């Protein structure tokens, strides 16, 4: 299983223990909002809390031993608009050492092209 697949599976299952094995201790996460940097413990706090964002239509656009690029539709627990999120990750020792996201807010009536949803 790829690093991104393992990350997505752990996140979707709310498995903080599995996520802790995938995220490097020195991981730096620069989310697309807030202008701040998060650490491994911050990321694990999200998945362990009651307001974990959920995702669907997860796609791996590119992944090798050094970097990965993924795309998904993310839904937030705070009732904000869902977003199309693009993530860029760097890997070290088979773990995520850094992650940065960019996002586009989606209206409530968005539909993915090619689907009836």
C-alpha positions in Angstrom: 0.0 0.0 0.0 1.3 3.4 -0.9 2.0 6.1 1.8 -0.9 8.2 0.6 -3.3 5.2 0.5 -2.3 4.3 4.1 -2.7 7.9 5.2 -6.2 8.1 3.6 -7.3 4.8 5.1 -6.1 5.7 8.6 -7.8 9.2 8.3 -11.1 7.7 7.1 -11.1 5.1 9.9 -10.1 7.7 12.6 -7.1 5.5 13.4 -4.7 7.8 15.2 -2.3 4.9 15.9 -2.0 4.0 12.2 -1.7 7.7 11.4 1.1 8.2 13.9 3.1 5.5 12.1 2.6 7.2 8.7 3.5 10.8 9.9 7.1 11.5 10.6 7.9 12.9 14.1 9.3 16.1 12.5 6.4 16.6 10.1 5.4 20.1 9.2 1.9 20.7 7.8 1.1 24.1 6.1 -2.7 24.1 5.6 -4.3 26.4 3.1 -6.1 28.4 5.7 -5.0 30.3 8.8 -1.4 31.2 7.9 0.0 28.8 10.5 2.1 25.6 10.6 0.9 22.4 12.3 3.0 19.6 13.8 2.4 15.8 14.0 0.6 16.2 17.3 -1.7 18.8 15.8 -2.6 16.4 12.9 -3.2 13.5 15.3 -5.4 15.8 17.4 -7.7 16.3 14.4 -8.3 12.6 13.9 -8.7 12.0 17.6 -11.2 14.8 18.1 -14.9 15.1 17.4 -14.6 17.5 14.5 -12.6 15.4 12.1 -13.1 16.5 8.5 -14.2 13.7 6.1 -13.2 13.2 2.5 -14.5 11.5 -0.6 -13.3 10.9 -4.1 -9.7 10.6 -2.9 -7.3 10.4 -5.8 -3.5 10.0 -5.9 -2.3 12.1 -8.8 1.4 11.2 -8.4 3.5 9.3 -5.9 7.0 8.0 -5.7 9.5 7.4 -2.8 10.1 11.2 -2.4 6.9 13.1 -3.0 3.1 12.6 -3.5 0.3 14.7 -4.9 -3.3 13.9 -4.0 -6.8 15.4 -4.5 -10.0 15.0 -2.6 -13.3 16.6 -1.7 -13.2 17.5 2.0 -16.2 18.1 4.2 -15.7 20.0 7.5 -17.5 19.5 10.8 -18.0 23.2 11.3 -20.6 23.5 8.6 -18.3 25.5 6.3 -18.4 24.9 2.6 -16.8 21.7 1.3 -13.6 22.1 -0.5 -11.7 20.5 -3.4 -8.3 20.0 -1.8 -5.0 19.4 -3.5 -2.2 18.1 -1.2 1.5 18.0 -1.8 3.6 15.8 0.4 7.3 15.1 0.9 8.4 11.7 2.3 11.3 10.7 4.5 12.0 7.2 5.7 8.6 6.0 4.3 6.7 8.6 6.3 5.1 12.0 5.5 7.7 14.7 6.6 5.8 17.7 5.1 2.4 18.5 3.7 0.9 21.5 2.1 -2.6 22.0 0.8 -4.4 24.3 -1.6 -8.2 24.4 -1.8 -11.2 25.7 -3.8 -14.5 26.2 -1.8 -17.4 24.3 -3.4 -21.0 25.5 -3.3 -23.6 23.3 -1.6 -25.0 22.2 -5.0 -21.7 21.1 -6.5 -21.7 18.0 -8.7 -18.6 16.1 -9.8 -18.4 15.9 -13.6 -19.5 12.5 -14.9 -21.5 11.6 -11.8 -25.1 11.8 -10.8 -24.3 12.9 -7.3 
